[in-house]
Amino acid sequence: MWSGPRNLSTALMYSFAARGDCAVVDEPFYGAYLNATGIDHPMRDAVIASQSTDASVVAAQCLGPVQQGQSLFYQKHMTMHMIPEFDRGFIKDLTNVFLIRHPARVIASYARKREAPTLADIGFVQQAELFDEVADITGAAPLVVDSSDIRRAPRETLTRLCSALGIPFTENMLTWPDGPKPYDGVWAPHWYDEVWKSTGFGGAEGDLPVLTGVFGELCEAALPYYARLTPHKI
């Protein structure tokens, strides 16, 4: 599952973990990304210490075997982590899905956690690039799911997603226990406080946030990349 930050990505990871037949991994390239780029993120040192910083090792782990003795393996990936220096060859052996969210909602949420986000921080450009790369490899547009559809109609949207993936939908995907999860990344205390309060998807979202100034400009820059993927959503 390829998304940018603040895309409902953690809640969707919780949903798949709740199935009972699915191992999950939380942003396995995060440490390698921070180590390779030198970028400053909250809890940077702890993130780097918690994961392999060798992207080739991480890629091999993504190819299996499936962890925890489960039959399915859900991987929560951030698109901006897949920098050009990392070999992307492993993605051809995965089933790739793209989770999208309107940039106004992403930016409004991200700015509450980290000041002055840039276009590179929120992952829209990288998501469109990866989408094109997967399409080139497979010869078909990969699956796209919009977080607003999940929030508005979780059972229906997840049923369509599971059908497209060739796996059964289960009602277990609609609820999970509140609080931290054993598979959360070490960065969870900074980013996951709201989703820790949840026990399911939060219902339909309201009107889009009104962004002005630099945030408005950032939204305008991200919109074309979001718009490229929306026609493909399930």
N, C-alpha and C positions, 0 to 999 in steps of 0.2 A: 504494500500500500504506500504510494508515493504522494506526499502532501507537503505543503509548507506549514509553518507553525500556526497555532491558533485556528486550526481547521476542523475541529472536532476529532482530531486524530487519536487522542488518548482515550476518549469515550468509545470510539470505534474499536480500539484495541481491547478495552475492557469487555465490549460486547462479544468479540470473537473468543476471548479467553473464557467467558461465561458459558460457552457452548458445552464444555466438558471434554471435547475431543480435539482441542486445538492448543498447541504450544504457541507462545507469543514471545517476541523479542522487541525491546524498546530502543529504537534509534541506535542500532549497533555501530554505525559509522561516526557517531558524534565525537568520540574521543580522537579518532583518527583525523577528522576534519579540524578540530581545534588545534591539534598538534601540528598539522601540516600548514595551516594558514596563519597561526599565531594570533588569531582573532580573540578579542576579549569578550567572554560571555560570563554570566553569573555562574559561580561554582566551577570555573574553568579547571582549576587544578584537580578538584575532586573528580570531575568527569574524565579527565585524561587518565587519572590513576585507576579508574574503575573498569576500563575497557582496553582491549588491544588497540594500539595506535598504528598497527600495520594493516593497511587497507586490504592487502591480498589475503591475510589471515581472516579478516572479517568476512570477505567475500566467500571464502571457502566454508565458513560456518553457515552462511546463508544458504548454501547449497545442500546442507544436511550433513549427517542424518537428522531427522526431525527430533527435536529436543523433548524431554519429559515423557518419552514413549507414546506420544500422541500420533494420530493419523494425519493431522493438518498442522501447518506451520504458518502463522501469521507474522509478518515482519512489518513493523511500523518504521518507515524510512522518511527522512526529511530530504526534500529535493536539493536543498542548498549544500547538504553534506557531500553530494556526489560531484566533487570538484574535478576539473579536467585531468588532474594528475592521477586520479584513481582509475584503474582499469574497470570498465563497465561490462566486460564480457560476460560476467556471471548472470546478468539480467536476462539473457536469452534463454536460460534454463529455469526461469521463474514465471509464474503467472502474475503479470503486472497490472495493477489497478491504480487509478489516479483519483484522489480525493480532493475536490475543489471547494472553494468558498469565496464569496464575493470579497474583493480586496478591501472594501470599506469596513466590513466586519473584522477582517483579519487585522488591519492596521489599528483600528480602535482597540482591539483586544491586546495586540502585541505591545502597543505604546504604554499600556498600564504596567507591563512587566520589564520593559527595557527601553531606555530613552533613545530618541532619535533613530528609529529604524530606517534602513536604506532599502532600495529595491532588491539588492542582493540578499538582505536579511530575511525577506518574507517569501522567497522561493518561487515566485511566479514565472520568472524568465527561465529558471532551471527546470521547472515543471514542464513548460512547453517544449524545451529542448529534449528532455527525457521522453516525453510523449512521442515526439517525432522519431526519436531514435528507436524506441520500441516498435513503432509502426513500421519503420524501415526493416527491422530485423524480422518481424513476424509476417509482414505483408498485409496487415490489417490494423485498423485503429484499436488500441487497447481499451479496456473498460474504463469508464469514468462515472463517478458517483458524486453528487453534490450534497454537501453537508446540510443545506437548507431542506432538501428533500427528506433526508434522514430525520431531521428535527420535526418536520411537519407530519410525516407519515412513516415512522420507523418500521413498523411491521411490513408494510407494503414495499418500501424501498429495499429493505434488507432481504425480503423474499425474492425480489427481482435480482439483486446482486448475487445471492446464493445460487439462484437458478442459472445465471450467466456463468458462474464459476463451476457449475456441475456438482454442487454439494447441497444437502438438504438444509432448509431453514429450520431453526428450532426456536421455540418461544424463550428459551434460556437467554437468547441474545438481547432480549429487551430489558433485562435487569441484571444488576451486579451489586455486591455489598459495598457500602460506603467505606471510606478510609483508604490508606495506602495499600498497595498490592505488592506481593513479593517480587514481581517481575518489573516493577517501576524502575526507571533509571535513577541513578543517584541524584540527579538534578531535580527530581520530583518535588522536594519541599519548596523550591522557588516557583515552579511553573504550574503545579497540579492542585493547588489548594482548592480551587473551585470544583474541579471534577471529583476530588475526594469527597465532597459533600453530596455528590449525586448517587443515585441508585438506578438511574436509567436516563434516557435521552430527555432533554429539558422542554420539549414542546416547541411549537412553531415560533420562529423568531419574529420580532416586530419590524418596524420600518428600518431601512438602512441608516446607519449613523451619518450625520452630516459632518464632513471633514472639510476644514479650511486650511489655508496657508500651506506649509510644507507637507502636511498630511494629505491635504486635498491634491496637491501635485503628485505625491507618491501614489495615490489611488489612481489618478489618471494615467500614470505611467504603467501601472500593473494591469489595468482593465483589458487592454488588447490581448494579453496572454491568457487571462481568465476567459475572455470571449472566444478564443480559439478552441478551447476544450469543451465549452458548454454544449455545442451541438451534438457531442458524442455521449452525453450522459445517459445512463440507463433510464 
